[in-house]
Structure formats: structure tokens, C-alpha cells
Amino acid sequence: MKKILNVFLFISILSVSLGVFAAAETKDENLLINDDRIFALGNKYTSLISLMYEEETARIGLNGYHYNISKRNVQSEIAKTKALTSLLETLDDIRPDSLSAYAQADYYTLRELVGMKYFNTKIRNQFELDPLWYLEPIDTIYELLIKNFLPEQERLSYALRRLEAMPEILQEAQENLTTPPDLTLQLAIEKIDLQLSNMQGFTALVTRISNDKNTKAQINQLVKQMQNALNKYKTFLQNKLKEEKDTDFRVGDENYEYLFQEVYMLPSRYSKLEGTLESNFKQAKKDLIKWITPKVLAVLTDEEKEERSSKGKVSVYTKDYYLLSKKYTNAPEYNNVLKT
């Protein structure tokens, strides 16, 4: 009887062990399947970069189509968004806890990379709102020329091809950009100034690579063309910047007149309204200066009074109110300026 019980106990333990082993084997199989999906998605992402982010691909040195010129058109942006959305949706279908430890690291890294690309393309909308984005190929030209591991002729060919394409890319920028933020406009203008001041750097780099007279003549011609294109682009951005600063809430004369006459019951002619606002604002500034003058003079040092003196009079400005704002927060004249 004891022997029979021992046999049954051994069989039970063996059954449980086999069950645990089978479950572990199934889990390992699931891990392998999902790990393989992550590796496949990683390869898909690399292919996406090669096909649709040519500048980035060229700069990091990936193989494939990485020496094509970056496309800046509606079709390419739609294709990018669709491909990135598909990748994100596929990643959402994979649970991180179903992956091995090293595949989880790949998963989170891949998700960040895809998410960043999606953010720039869809949310930041570089196509319409980022003037710096259209200057990317210029940086690529420099980086291609200094890649010593590439054959000389390839470096020249890839760089000159981009240099030749830049005028067209910058023209596309002027057609595509709608209302970029002030900051990006200012940064792009500064970058253009920097590029214009260093334009001979292209010629110097090419000369280091090749002494061919035809190549030098070609680079000189292309540099002149790009200088002209950059100057036109700079003028375009400056006008955009001025447009941004001058932008008000008008939506066309008829709508503007309706808004003020019918909705706010203000003068129908907006020129009269603007004149009234300007007059009120000037008067409010005068009132504020009059109110703060004795208080400002009381806190200025002799040196400061000397610096501000002109024809025996010490100048006081509306901005001086900020020197006193903590002490005189209830100044009615300042509130009038804000309201105006």
C-alpha cells in the first residue's frame, strides 16, 4: 500500500513539473514571438528613416537611399504621417510585460523615436510652421563633405547635388510656410546670416577634397545660386516676422466692421476706433509718467540722475513703473494703461 502511494505521489509531482515546464515553454515561445515583432518593427523604422528622412539618414550614415534629396511636399508629409501612425498602432498592440528584458529596452527606445517623429510631423507641423526645417540640407552638405570614410567622388557628388537643390527647396519653403512662430522665424534668420557669412566654407571644403578645375567652377556657380536663394528666403522670413508683429484680430474689412458695429456697438469705421485707442493710450502714458515722476526721482541715485539728465531735466519713462510696481501696485493710472 505504501509503495502504491509513493508511485501516485511521484506521478503527481511529475505531472505538476511537466505542466510548469510546458507553461514556461509556452511563455518562452510568446516571448520569442513578441521579441521578433519588436526586431521586425525596428527594421521597419530603419527603412522608414532611409526612405523618408533622407537628411537624417545621410548624417548618421545609414545605408540605402540616404543620399537622395529630402522631399518637402504635401505627399511626402502625408506618407510620413501614415507610416508613423501605423508603427505607433502596432507598438500599442504589444504589451511590454510580454517581452524579454532586452526586447523591452528596444521597445521603449523605439516608441520614443517613433513618437518624436510623429510629434514633429503631425503636431509641430514642420511642413507649415518650421522655417529651420527647410535649412536642414545645408547642414547635411557640410557633414557629407567631411566624411573621410567615403570615396572622394561620392562625397562631392552627394554634396553638390544638395547644393544644387537648395534654391528649389527654399522656394518650396516660401510656398509651404503659413504662420511660423516669431521665435522660429528669428532663429532661421540668424542661421541664414551665419550661412551667408560662412559660404566660402563650401568652396574651401571642396578644394580640400578635389583640385579639379571643373569641380571648382561648378561649386563657385552653385554657391552664388545658393547665396541668392538664401537672401530671398531671408527677405521672405523677415516679411513674415513683420506680418506676425503687425497681425491683429481683423478677419477682413466687412467682418471687422460687423464685429465692432453690431456686436460691440463701437464706431463702424475701424480707423476712427484705432485713433481713439491710440489717443487714449498716449494720455494714459502721460498720466502714468506724471504720477510716478516724484516717486522715481526719490529713488534714483545721483549717478542715475546724471545719466538721465538732458537740458537740465531728468527723464522719467513709463517703464520706470516696474521699479516701483511692488510698492505701488494699486496705481490707478497704470491700471488704465493695462485696460487701454
C-alpha positions as CSV (number, residue, x, y, z in Angstrom):
1,M,0.0,0.0,0.0
2,K,2.8,2.3,0.9
3,K,4.6,1.6,-2.4
4,I,1.4,2.4,-4.3
5,L,1.0,5.7,-2.5
6,N,4.6,6.5,-3.4
7,V,4.0,5.8,-7.0
8,F,1.0,8.0,-7.1
9,L,2.9,10.8,-5.4
10,F,5.7,10.5,-7.9
11,I,3.3,10.7,-10.8
12,S,1.6,13.8,-9.3
13,I,4.9,15.6,-8.9
14,L,5.9,14.6,-12.4
15,S,2.6,15.9,-13.8
16,V,2.9,19.2,-12.0
17,S,6.5,19.6,-13.1
18,L,5.6,18.8,-16.7
19,G,2.8,21.4,-16.5
20,V,5.1,24.1,-15.2
21,F,7.6,23.2,-17.8
22,A,5.0,23.4,-20.5
23,A,3.7,26.7,-19.3
24,A,7.3,28.1,-19.1
25,E,7.9,26.8,-22.6
26,T,4.7,28.5,-23.8
27,K,5.7,31.7,-22.2
28,D,9.2,31.5,-23.7
29,E,7.6,30.9,-27.1
30,N,5.4,34.0,-26.6
31,L,8.5,36.0,-25.6
32,L,10.3,34.9,-28.7
33,I,7.3,35.8,-30.9
34,N,6.9,39.3,-29.5
35,D,10.6,39.8,-29.3
36,D,10.7,39.0,-33.0
37,R,7.9,41.5,-33.6
38,I,10.0,44.3,-31.9
39,F,13.1,43.4,-34.0
40,A,10.9,43.5,-37.2
41,L,9.5,46.9,-36.2
42,G,13.0,48.2,-35.5
43,N,14.0,47.2,-39.1
44,K,10.8,48.8,-40.4
45,Y,11.6,52.0,-38.6
46,T,15.1,52.0,-40.1
47,S,13.7,51.5,-43.5
48,L,11.2,54.4,-42.9
49,I,14.1,56.7,-42.0
50,S,16.1,55.7,-45.1
51,L,13.1,56.3,-47.4
52,M,11.5,59.4,-45.9
53,Y,14.1,61.2,-43.7
54,E,17.0,61.4,-46.2
55,E,18.9,64.2,-44.4
56,E,18.9,62.4,-41.1
57,T,19.9,59.2,-42.9
58,A,22.8,60.8,-44.6
59,R,24.1,62.4,-41.4
60,I,24.0,59.3,-39.3
61,G,25.4,57.2,-42.2
62,L,22.7,54.6,-42.7
63,N,22.8,52.5,-45.9
64,G,20.1,52.6,-48.5
65,Y,18.5,55.7,-50.1
66,H,20.3,58.0,-47.8
67,Y,21.9,60.3,-50.4
68,N,18.6,61.3,-52.1
69,I,17.5,64.9,-51.6
70,S,14.9,65.5,-48.8
71,K,11.4,65.9,-50.2
72,R,9.4,68.8,-48.8
73,N,5.9,68.4,-50.2
74,V,2.4,67.6,-49.1
75,Q,2.6,64.0,-50.4
76,S,5.7,63.1,-48.5
77,E,4.3,64.5,-45.3
78,I,1.1,62.5,-45.7
79,A,3.1,59.4,-46.3
80,K,5.2,60.0,-43.2
81,T,2.2,60.5,-41.0
82,K,0.5,57.3,-42.3
83,A,3.7,55.3,-41.8
84,L,4.4,56.6,-38.3
85,T,0.7,56.2,-37.2
86,S,0.9,52.6,-38.4
87,L,4.1,52.0,-36.4
88,L,2.6,53.5,-33.2
89,E,-0.6,51.5,-33.5
90,T,1.4,48.3,-33.9
91,L,3.5,49.2,-30.9
92,D,0.3,49.8,-28.9
93,D,-0.7,46.2,-29.6
94,I,2.4,44.8,-27.8
95,R,2.4,44.6,-24.0
96,P,5.9,45.4,-22.6
97,D,5.5,42.7,-20.0
98,S,5.2,40.1,-22.8
99,L,8.8,40.9,-23.9
100,S,12.2,39.8,-22.6
101,A,14.2,42.3,-20.7
102,Y,16.5,43.3,-23.6
103,A,13.5,43.5,-26.0
104,Q,11.7,45.8,-23.6
105,A,14.6,48.2,-23.8
106,D,14.3,48.1,-27.6
107,Y,10.5,48.6,-27.3
108,Y,10.7,51.7,-25.2
109,T,13.5,53.2,-27.3
110,L,11.6,52.5,-30.5
111,R,8.4,54.0,-29.1
112,E,10.3,57.3,-28.1
113,L,11.9,57.5,-31.6
114,V,8.6,57.0,-33.5
115,G,6.7,59.3,-31.1
116,M,9.2,62.1,-31.6
117,K,9.0,61.8,-35.4
118,Y,5.2,61.8,-35.2
119,F,5.2,64.8,-32.9
120,N,7.4,66.8,-35.3
121,T,5.4,65.8,-38.4
122,K,1.9,65.9,-37.2
123,I,1.8,68.1,-34.0
124,R,4.6,70.6,-34.6
125,N,3.7,70.5,-38.3
126,Q,7.2,71.3,-39.6
127,F,5.9,71.5,-43.2
128,E,3.9,74.6,-42.5
129,L,5.4,76.1,-39.3
130,D,9.2,75.4,-39.1
131,P,11.4,77.5,-41.3
132,L,14.5,75.9,-39.8
133,W,13.4,72.5,-41.2
134,Y,13.9,73.7,-44.7
135,L,17.6,74.6,-43.9
136,E,18.5,71.0,-42.8
137,P,20.0,70.0,-46.2
138,I,22.7,72.8,-45.7
139,D,24.0,71.1,-42.6
140,T,24.0,67.8,-44.4
141,I,26.2,69.3,-47.2
142,Y,28.9,70.2,-44.6
143,E,28.7,66.8,-42.9
144,L,28.9,64.9,-46.2
145,L,32.0,66.8,-47.2
146,I,33.8,66.0,-44.0
147,K,33.0,62.2,-44.1
148,N,36.6,61.0,-44.7
149,F,35.5,57.4,-44.9
150,L,33.5,58.0,-48.1
151,P,35.2,57.9,-51.5
152,E,36.0,61.5,-52.6
153,Q,33.9,61.4,-55.7
154,E,30.8,60.2,-53.8
155,R,31.3,63.0,-51.2
156,L,31.4,65.6,-53.8
157,S,28.6,64.2,-55.8
158,Y,26.2,63.9,-52.8
159,A,27.1,67.4,-51.5
160,L,26.9,69.2,-54.8
161,R,23.6,67.6,-55.6
162,R,22.2,69.1,-52.4
163,L,23.8,72.4,-53.1
164,E,22.2,72.4,-56.5
165,A,18.8,71.6,-55.0
166,M,18.8,74.2,-52.2
167,P,17.2,77.0,-54.3
168,E,14.3,74.8,-55.2
169,I,13.9,73.7,-51.5
170,L,13.9,77.2,-50.2
171,Q,11.4,78.2,-52.9
172,E,9.1,75.4,-51.7
173,A,9.5,76.7,-48.2
174,Q,8.1,80.1,-49.2
175,E,5.1,78.3,-50.8
176,N,4.5,76.0,-47.8
177,L,5.1,78.1,-44.7
178,T,2.0,79.6,-43.3
179,T,2.2,81.2,-39.8
180,P,5.5,80.2,-38.2
181,P,6.0,81.4,-34.6
182,D,8.1,84.5,-34.1
183,L,10.9,82.6,-32.4
184,T,11.5,80.1,-35.2
185,L,11.5,83.0,-37.7
186,Q,14.1,84.8,-35.7
187,L,16.3,81.7,-35.3
188,A,16.0,80.8,-39.0
189,I,17.1,84.4,-40.0
190,E,20.1,84.1,-37.6
191,K,21.0,80.8,-39.2
192,I,20.8,82.2,-42.7
193,D,23.1,85.1,-41.7
194,L,25.6,82.6,-40.3
195,Q,25.4,80.5,-43.5
196,L,25.9,83.6,-45.7
197,S,28.9,84.7,-43.7
198,N,30.5,81.2,-44.0
199,M,29.5,80.5,-47.6
200,Q,33.1,80.3,-48.7
201,G,33.5,77.3,-46.4
202,F,31.8,75.2,-49.0
203,T,34.5,76.2,-51.6
204,A,37.3,75.6,-49.1
205,L,36.0,72.1,-48.2
206,V,35.6,71.1,-51.9
207,T,39.1,72.4,-52.6
208,R,40.5,70.1,-49.8
209,I,38.8,67.1,-51.5
210,S,39.5,67.8,-55.1
211,N,41.7,70.1,-57.2
212,D,39.7,69.5,-60.4
213,K,39.1,72.9,-62.1
214,N,35.7,71.9,-63.4
215,T,34.6,71.0,-59.9
216,K,35.8,74.3,-58.5
217,A,34.0,76.2,-61.3
218,Q,30.8,74.3,-60.5
219,I,31.0,74.9,-56.8
220,N,31.5,78.6,-57.3
221,Q,28.4,78.8,-59.5
222,L,26.3,76.8,-57.1
223,V,27.5,78.8,-54.1
224,K,26.3,82.0,-55.9
225,Q,23.0,80.5,-56.7
226,M,22.5,79.4,-53.1
227,Q,23.5,82.8,-51.8
228,N,20.8,84.4,-53.9
229,A,18.3,81.8,-52.7
230,L,19.2,82.3,-49.0
231,N,18.9,86.1,-49.4
232,K,15.4,85.7,-50.9
233,Y,14.4,83.3,-48.2
234,K,15.7,85.7,-45.5
235,T,13.6,88.5,-47.0
236,F,10.6,86.2,-47.0
237,L,11.1,85.3,-43.3
238,Q,11.6,89.0,-42.4
239,N,8.4,89.9,-44.0
240,K,6.7,87.0,-42.2
241,L,8.1,88.3,-38.9
242,K,6.8,91.8,-39.6
243,E,3.5,90.3,-40.6
244,E,3.4,88.4,-37.3
245,K,4.1,91.6,-35.3
246,D,1.5,93.6,-37.2
247,T,-1.1,90.9,-37.0
248,D,-4.3,92.0,-35.2
249,F,-7.7,90.5,-34.8
250,R,-9.1,91.6,-38.2
251,V,-10.7,89.0,-40.4
252,G,-11.5,91.2,-43.3
253,D,-13.0,94.7,-43.5
254,E,-16.6,93.5,-43.7
255,N,-16.3,91.1,-40.8
256,Y,-14.3,93.6,-38.8
257,E,-16.9,96.3,-39.3
258,Y,-19.7,93.9,-38.3
259,L,-17.9,92.8,-35.2
260,F,-17.5,96.3,-33.8
261,Q,-20.7,97.9,-35.0
262,E,-23.2,95.1,-34.3
263,V,-21.5,93.1,-31.6
264,Y,-19.6,95.6,-29.5
265,M,-21.6,98.7,-30.6
266,L,-18.3,100.6,-31.3
267,P,-17.7,103.1,-34.2
268,S,-18.3,101.4,-37.5
269,R,-15.1,102.8,-39.1
270,Y,-12.2,101.0,-37.6
271,S,-9.8,103.8,-38.4
272,K,-11.7,106.0,-36.1
273,L,-11.6,103.3,-33.4
274,E,-7.8,102.9,-33.8
275,G,-7.4,106.7,-33.5
276,T,-9.4,106.7,-30.3
277,L,-7.4,103.8,-28.8
278,E,-4.1,105.4,-29.7
279,S,-5.2,108.8,-28.2
280,N,-6.4,107.1,-25.0
281,F,-3.1,105.1,-24.7
282,K,-0.9,108.2,-25.1
283,Q,-3.0,110.1,-22.5
284,A,-2.7,107.1,-20.1
285,K,1.1,107.0,-20.5
286,K,1.3,110.8,-19.8
287,D,-0.9,110.3,-16.7
288,L,1.3,107.4,-15.5
289,I,4.5,109.4,-16.0
290,K,3.1,112.3,-14.1
291,W,2.1,110.1,-11.2
292,I,5.4,108.2,-10.9
293,T,7.8,111.1,-11.6
294,P,8.2,112.3,-7.9
295,K,8.5,108.7,-6.7
296,V,11.1,107.7,-9.3
297,L,13.2,110.8,-8.6
298,A,13.1,110.0,-4.9
299,V,14.7,106.5,-5.5
300,L,17.3,107.4,-8.3
301,T,20.9,107.8,-7.3
302,D,22.9,110.9,-8.3
303,E,24.7,108.9,-11.0
304,E,21.4,107.7,-12.5
305,K,20.0,111.3,-12.4
306,E,23.2,112.4,-14.2
307,E,22.7,109.8,-16.9
308,R,19.1,110.7,-17.4
309,S,19.6,114.5,-17.5
310,S,19.1,116.4,-20.7
311,K,18.9,120.3,-20.8
312,G,18.6,120.4,-17.0
313,K,15.6,117.9,-16.9
314,V,15.7,114.3,-15.5
315,S,13.8,112.0,-17.9
316,V,11.2,109.6,-16.4
317,Y,9.7,106.7,-18.5
318,T,6.6,104.6,-18.3
319,K,8.8,101.5,-17.9
320,D,10.1,103.1,-14.6
321,Y,6.8,102.0,-13.1
322,Y,8.2,98.5,-12.9
323,L,10.8,99.8,-10.5
324,L,8.0,100.8,-8.2
325,S,5.4,98.2,-9.0
326,K,5.9,96.2,-5.9
327,K,5.3,99.2,-3.7
328,Y,2.6,100.9,-5.8
329,T,0.6,98.0,-7.1
330,N,-2.7,100.0,-6.9
331,A,-1.7,102.9,-9.1
332,P,-4.9,103.7,-11.0
333,E,-3.0,105.3,-13.9
334,Y,-1.2,102.1,-14.5
335,N,-4.4,100.1,-14.5
336,N,-5.7,102.5,-17.1
337,V,-2.8,101.7,-19.3
338,L,-3.4,98.0,-19.0
339,K,-7.1,98.4,-19.7
340,T,-6.4,100.5,-22.8
